[in-house]
């Protein structure tokens, strides 16, 4: 299987052709471009121009505007003129087209790029089941050719660019019936349109493969690059996780999906889709881009890796096969278990009373996001009595205490270890000490976390196999000189597989792993999401600790939120919420907040909040329930991708949504949740 990138261990930017969007070059040797989308009604020219100006002033390099019909498309003319007259002729505008080729033909006259959704453009999505013969499928392709060609020819004549923007939620019935609701279906949907454009010798194309599920999104982008490589295509990529939502959750989800691709050298322009005012998207984009460029520059200094890629699966999610271990009485580790979270104490052991208070406060604050493992540092032998007192005070509050000894002079012999918790000790032993440490762990029923690297695993293969997998966990804290942070864990995981061990892997996000050594929770959140999220979406990681953040509560919450974003563990309600645009039929920000206020206590339930029907049913196929704008002042409610309630007055819709959740047995009263948390 050919890799989708130059190397999984060294970030080399993918070579692409340059596509000019007006005066702005995308791809080629250009920096990654940041963009966003207006949320005003497009026909309100004054409001839309104001939003374009505000976006440009905060650094947006490409501004997208919805054009759902010919009237909105015609408004793009005066919008472009007024935006240019305000001094922003250098900032290109993009028309967002879904269903109507007629609107696209008007829009292309006024703006520098037109985005078309191949699942909606001159196609249909009714979730109809139809068996297409090859001949019937070819007839459909011919119909698409006739529908799309006029836009291609006019764009070529005017010097416009096109974005073929596939959405996981809006694949056509034809694609769904031939390829299924899959990343391959997303890719083939785009390639059909590219081949039409290429038949007219048109190549000013940018591609996107968006999904609300970062796993699907990442797999689709990887696959489209591999397919393009096979066909000699070098089109730039626009990256984004669609319907990401708002707040920290949306930033984490976006950083997981976009960051994973940037780490592998993919991406030429990005948008972070937030259910917030669009200018709030730009700083997040800029931070991701800054990290990507720094990462690529650092990786350019690394030697090429000769590591094998033969056993890697790039395009399908498959969790690494591991043995079953106990991380505590109520926290097993295994293939069918969620990854376990280890919380750094971030206090010296002399403050053991404060550490206990922190643990109890976190458990009260986050309910399901408990402190499962607690990472503490033993600085000297003087800390050992404090460690014993900590364990005694905690009792069974945590599942496992993870001990990192900061000095080789520390003697653990003769300690009385509490039986209320599991104990795990971090080891950096040389090979000749490993067997002795393992014997000590067996005698005391401890776990050993081996902080090592791929080279040592291969060198110690015989010893590791002899010790077996019943006590060992593997991890690493630093970045070697021949790879990056994600690559270090990839190499370690590959090495474990190659020597035949199924010991679990502990992903630690340490300060040393940051591409940029910057303070601030927002920056550290992005760093952790880019490093660890990349690994978990590939099924690599059985424990996680976020150690680049100095507060235990923030580190705990981020670890759980990161696992939820990577679809590895659900500890709270999941929201699929689209960013607002001119198609939106209600105030998305206000409604989303009301829905979260009413349903945010529901664990393991996914609710989609969609402003219109464009991507609604398909994007909600991954959700349990959907709240979708059907008409002005009217809401449609969905179960999965099936609309079950039509045209409900907006003032009643939230109550009806709660009724629907209750009818399907997934409603729990908030009081019951509080009581369960206290117990």
Secondary structure, 3 states (H helix, E strand, C coil): CCCCCCCCCCCCCCCCCCEEECCEEECCCCCCEEEEECCCCCCCHHHHHHHHHHHHHCCCCEEEEECCCHHHHHHHHHHHHHHHHHHHCCCEEEEEECCCHHHHHHHCCCCCEEEECCCCCCCCCCCCCCCCCHHHHHHHHHHHHHHHHHHHHHHHHHCCEEEEEEEHHHCCHHHHHHHCCCHHHHHHHHHHHHHHHHHCCCCCEEEEEECCCHHHHHHHHHHHHHHHHHHCCCCEEEECCCCECCHHHHHHHHHHHHHHHHHCCCCCEECCCCCCCCHHHHHHHHHHHHHHHHHHHHHCCCCCCCCCCCCCCCCCCCCCCCCCEECCCCCEECCCCCCEEEEECCCCHHHHHHHHHHHHHHHHHHCCCCCCEEEEEECCHHHHHHHHHHHHHHCCCCCEEEEEECCCCCCCCCCCCCCCCEEEEEECCCHHHHHHHHHHHHHHCCEEEEECCHHHHHHCHHHHHHHCCCCEEEECCCCCCCCCHHHHHHHHHHHHHHHCCCCEEEEEECHHHCCCCCCCHHHHHHHHHHHHHHHHCCCCCCEEEECCCCCHHHHHHHHHHHHHHCCCCCCCCEEEECCCCCCCCCCHHHHHHHHHHHHCCCCCCEEEEECCCCCHHHHHHHCCEEEEEEECCEEEEEECCEEEEEEEEHHHHHHHHHHHHHHCCCCCCHHHHHHHHHC
